Amino acid sequence: MTLGISILTLVLADALEAGRDAVIRLGIHQSQAYRRAMLFVGGAAILFAYGWTVNRPPWDFGCLLGLYVVFFFLIAQLISYLVFHQKQSPAVMIGGILIGSGGIVISAFP
């Protein structure tokens, strides 16, 4: 598996993981029982898709973990902003810089 395909697969897995969390959160705050149940079932299906996506490729996941964490942080913050209309605080931005820095170190020096 090439590095480009590995990175795209990680981004997809992160999108599924963060998206699943958002779907479950929407379900928790849903007042209609049918919609709540559908969101929970959707979240479970996304969990399966995430697990398959992240575990199927024959890669050294430990070496790619740094990039995985960085992509998860970025996607989670994007979902937080777009779906839940939450602005990122300076602390979150500083933490994001640290996460990005750590991801670079982990990926560059396995």
Phi and psi in degrees as a GROMACS rama.xvg file:
@    title "Ramachandran Plot"
@    xaxis  label "Phi"
@    yaxis  label "Psi"
@TYPE xy
-72.9166  162.205  THR-2
-61.8567  -39.614  LEU-3
-62.2316  -43.9047  GLY-4
-66.7213  -38.9618  ILE-5
-61.7715  -43.5487  SER-6
-65.2287  -43.5396  ILE-7
-62.1146  -38.8604  LEU-8
-65.591  -40.4229  THR-9
-63.464  -42.346  LEU-10
-62.7126  -43.047  VAL-11
-61.7604  -45.6423  LEU-12
-61.4791  -42.5979  ALA-13
-64.5557  -40.4893  ASP-14
-63.3803  -40.1369  ALA-15
-65.7213  -43.0537  LEU-16
-65.9177  -49.4941  GLU-17
-68.3733  -37.3422  ALA-18
-64.6325  -39.1102  GLY-19
-61.7425  -43.653  ARG-20
-59.6784  -41.1787  ASP-21
-66.4872  -41.2127  ALA-22
-63.2127  -44.4006  VAL-23
-63.1216  -42.0308  ILE-24
-62.1893  -41.8373  ARG-25
-61.8171  -39.2053  LEU-26
-65.1046  -40.2835  GLY-27
-60.8809  -37.011  ILE-28
-95.2219  7.9741  HIS-29
-84.0125  131.021  GLN-30
-85.051  -25.4277  SER-31
-87.0243  126.168  GLN-32
-59.4143  -41.5967  ALA-33
-63.4331  -46.3013  TYR-34
-65.3001  -39.616  ARG-35
-59.1523  -47.6889  ARG-36
-61.9492  -42.0741  ALA-37
-64.7131  -39.1208  MET-38
-66.3055  -38.8874  LEU-39
-66.0134  -41.922  PHE-40
-64.46  -41.7347  VAL-41
-61.2915  -41.8542  GLY-42
-61.1745  -39.7196  GLY-43
-65.5844  -40.2587  ALA-44
-65.2336  -40.1895  ALA-45
-66.0303  -36.6685  ILE-46
-59.7566  -44.2381  LEU-47
-61.6122  -46.8264  PHE-48
-60.4598  -40.3609  ALA-49
-62.1456  -50.717  TYR-50
-58.6807  -41.0436  GLY-51
-67.1699  -44.944  TRP-52
-62.3902  -43.5379  THR-53
-80.4184  -23.2084  VAL-54
-103.504  -14.1127  ASN-55
-71.0041  -45.3788  ARG-56
-65.5456  148.028  PRO-57
-86.1251  69.5728  PRO-58
-119.707  165.355  TRP-59
-87.9438  91.9899  ASP-60
-61.1764  -32.1642  PHE-61
-59.7353  -36.8995  GLY-62
-71.292  -28.3483  CYS-63
-95.9957  -0.766056  LEU-64
-59.0678  -38.3074  LEU-65
-59.2475  -47.1532  GLY-66
-65.0479  -37.8448  LEU-67
-58.9019  -46.754  TYR-68
-64.8308  -41.7048  VAL-69
-62.2183  -48.7062  VAL-70
-63.3508  -39.6588  PHE-71
-61.557  -45.1338  PHE-72
-59.1897  -48.4581  PHE-73
-62.6593  -45.3413  LEU-74
-67.0753  -41.2726  ILE-75
-62.7081  -39.545  ALA-76
-69.1144  -36.9759  GLN-77
-64.379  -44.8991  LEU-78
-63.7525  -42.5733  ILE-79
-56.7387  -41.7285  SER-80
-74.5537  -48.0711  TYR-81
-75.9749  -40.0056  LEU-82
-90.496  -43.823  VAL-83
-104.006  0.331974  PHE-84
55.6654  39.6996  HIS-85
-101.662  125.814  GLN-86
-83.4385  146.069  LYS-87
-81.2071  134.103  GLN-88
-81.2  164.097  SER-89
-56.8261  -36.1846  PRO-90
-62.8588  -40.9325  ALA-91
-65.8897  -40.1142  VAL-92
-64.9601  -43.0546  MET-93
-65.1072  -43.09  ILE-94
-59.9621  -39.0525  GLY-95
-63.1908  -37.7752  GLY-96
-63.6578  -41.6383  ILE-97
-66.4969  -40.8293  LEU-98
-62.2934  -45.903  ILE-99
-60.435  -42.2204  GLY-100
-63.3316  -43.5941  SER-101
-63.3708  -40.314  GLY-102
-61.9189  -39.1518  GLY-103
-64.4822  -44.993  ILE-104
-62.6691  -46.8819  VAL-105
-62.4935  -40.8459  ILE-106
-75.7619  -34.4134  SER-107
-80.0823  -27.6546  ALA-108
-127.548  66.4473  PHE-109
